[in-house]
């Protein structure tokens, strides 16, 4: 059996139409397809009937994938699991899908995932954690979505925050047990993949098949100075500015901000965060 999982309200409520296209595309390779609306999914019932030879195909982008891995990763399923390209954000596919295939096998990328703990709650993530201005960008984007805006330019939001509204906190960062203090921190991100935020190559040398995560931190820069560097993030060229941008590979990191700030996990927002811990086993 092939289970096709989809979210009808994803990608601005176009999930059902994308699912229909996905079903046509996968019918060339997969048989006995059963559609499952994840909003109605009873996980326990689904797992009870799941056989090891069954295939699972997820239709969605980064947000859908994040929710999916938090269910299946702890279970260590033996089934073949696939991602069908859909959704607004596709930083995961941008990282791993160099041939731009419509469907990709997920299993190689679910062998070892990092986890993040915020206010005592722990979850896994697939791309990266944005803490600072990148988290605040997602807060504004969510407000625009709630107002019905469909095309949202994250870069424009970031530039406006950078120039006018974002006030940088100070930070204490602990990387594999070693403590660092920073002034005027714009962002402090924990990256598992190279990309987040809709195409920003925040950690160009990060390997999601390795055994480490990367702390990316931007600090001690004026608004205008950071504005000149910002466009270079999309090609990973910002790392050349070592006085402002630091990348530290590690197994575990903790970030403590001097004032609350929004944080995003694979695009999902958590507001008013003062600290987080990210680690990979």
N, C-alpha and C positions, 0 to 999 in steps of 0.2 A: 504494500500500500504506500502511496505517496500522499503525505499530508501537506496541503498548501495553506499556510497560516497568513492571515492578512488582517489589517486594522482599517475598517471603513472610514474612520475619521482622520486618518493620517494624510499628510501632504494636502492640507486644506480641503479635507473631506472628499478627496478623489481616490481614496484607497480601494473602493469597490471597482472602479473602472480600471485601475492599474492591475488589480487582481485578475480581471477578465482577460487582459492582454497577457498576463503572466501564464494563465492556464493554457492559452493557445500556444504560447512559446514553448512551455515545458512538455506539452503533449507529444512533441516530436521525440522526446527522450524518455519521459516517465509515463507510466501507465497506472490505472486504478487510482485516479486522483480524487481526494476528498477535500473539499474546501472547509476551512475552519475560521470563523470570525473570532479573533482573540479576545474581543470584548465579552463574548459569551463562553469563553473556554473555561471548563472546569479542569484544572491542571491534574488533579488526582485521578479523575476518570480517564483523561487522555493518556496519562502514563500507564494506567492499569491495562489499557488495551494495546499499547505500543509494543511492537515486536522488534527484535534486533535488526531484522532485515528491512524494516520500514524506512523510508526516506522522509525527511522533514525539509520543507522549503519555506523560508521566511520572506515575505514581501515587505520591503520597507527600507528606511534609511538609518542613520545613526541612532536616532532616538528609539526606534522600534528594536533595533539590534541590541541596544543597551538593556532594555527590559527583558528581551529574550535570553541573553546570556546570564542575567541574574537568576533566571529560573533554571536553565539547563546546565550551567557550568558546575554548580555544586553536585549535580547528579552523576556527572561523568558518563553520560550516555554513549553507547557504542554505535548508535545510528549515524548514518551519513546525514549531515546537515548543510543546507545551502542557503545563500542569500541571493534573492532576486533583486536587482538594482531598482530602487524606487525611493521616494521620499525627497525632502528638500535638502537635507544634509547628507553627504556621502563621503566624509573624510576617511572612513575606513576603506572604502573601495578606492579612493584616490591614492591611498597608501599602498595597497596590496594588489590592486587589479591593473597591472601595467598594460595588459592587452585589451582593456576596456570591454571585457566579456559581460554579457547581460546577467549571467548567473555564475556564482563562484562557490567552491567548497569551503565551508567554514572550519571544519575539524582541525586543520593544521594550526589555526590561529586561536584555538580554544584549549590548548594544552596547558598554558600557564597564563593566568590573568592577574593583574594587580587589584588591590582593593583599597578603598578609601573609607576612613572613619570620621564622621562629623557628628558632634553632639551625642556620641555613644552609639550611633547607627552606622553599620558597615554595609557597603555594597561593592560590587565589582564594576570595572569600567573597561571600555574597549579602545578608546582613543586618548582622551586626556581630560585633565581637570584644569579649568581656568579660574583663577582666583585674583580678583582685583578688577581692573578696567574691563577685562574680557568677560567676567561674570556680570558686571553692570550692563554691558552691551546686551546680554541675553535677557536681562530684566526688562529693558526698554523694548526689545524685539517682541517679547511675550505680550506686553501691553498693546503694541501695535496689532498683533494677531487677534487679541481679544476685541479690538475695535473693527475687525474685519479686513484689515489690510493684508493682501496676499503676497505682494512682492516687497520684500524687506531687504534693504541694503545694509548688511552688517558693517561694512567698511565705513559707510557714511556715519552710522551711529557712533562707531569707535572714534572717528576723527572729531566729531562734535564733543564727545566726552573728553577726549584728549586736550582739546583746545580750551574748553570752557568750564566743564562741570565736575570732572573727577578730581577728588582731593586725595593725594597719596598718603597712605599710612606708613609708619615705620614697621619693620618686621624682624622677628627672630626666626631663624631657619636652622633646623637641626638635620644634618645630612649624615646618615650612618653614624650617629653618635657625636658628631662634631658640630659645635654651635657657631653660627655666624649672625652678625647684626647688620641690618641694612637700614638706610634712611631713604625716605621718599620712594617707596616701592610702587611701581605701576602695575606689575603683575608678578605672580609667583605660581607657576603652573607645573603640574606633575604629569609628564607625558609618557604614554605607553606606545603610541604610534608617532609618526612624524607630524601629522596634520591635526588641526582642530579649527573650529570657527569658520567653517566653510571654505577651506583651502589655504589657511595660513600654515606654512611649514615651520612651526615653532621649534621643533627639535630635529633638524635635518639628518643627524647621525644616529637617531634612535632606531633600534631594531626590535620590533615587537616579537620576534622569534628568539630573542636573547633572554637574559635573566636579570635585567635591570630596568629601571625607569629613569627618566631624565627630569631634573628640576630645571626649569627655564625661568630666570628672574631678570626683570628689567628695573633698574633703580638709578637714583642720583642723576636724573636727566631733566632738563627743562622741557616745557611743553613743545617749544619750537624744535629743540634738538631731537626729541623723540618723534615728532611729526616727520622729520626728514628721513628717519630710519624706518618708520612704519611700513612704507610700501615694499621694503626689501624683505619683510617677513614672508611674503608669498613665494619667494624663491629661496628662502633659507639663508639669505645673504646678511641678515641682521647680526649673525653670530660673529662677524668680523669686528664688531664694535665692542671689544671686550671690557672696556671701562664702564659700559652701560648694561650690556647683556652678558649674563653668565649662564652656562649650561653645566650642570653637575650630574653625572651618572651615579646611581646609588641603588641600594636595596630598599631603603626606608628613608622617608623624609617627613618632617613635621614643620608646618608653617604657622606662625602666630602673628596676627596683625594687631597693631595698636588700637585700631578702631574697626567696628564691624563692616563687612563688605560682602557683596554677593559672590557666589561661587557657582560654576556650572560643571556638571558631570556629563560628558557626551551631549551637551546641549540642554540638559535638564537643570533648572535653576534651583538653588538653595539660597535663601536670603539671610542677611544679618549673621554671617559666619565670622567668628573671631579666630578660629584655628581649624586645621585638618591634619590628618595623618594619612599618608599613602605608602604602600609597601607591596613588594612582590616576594614570594617565597623562593 
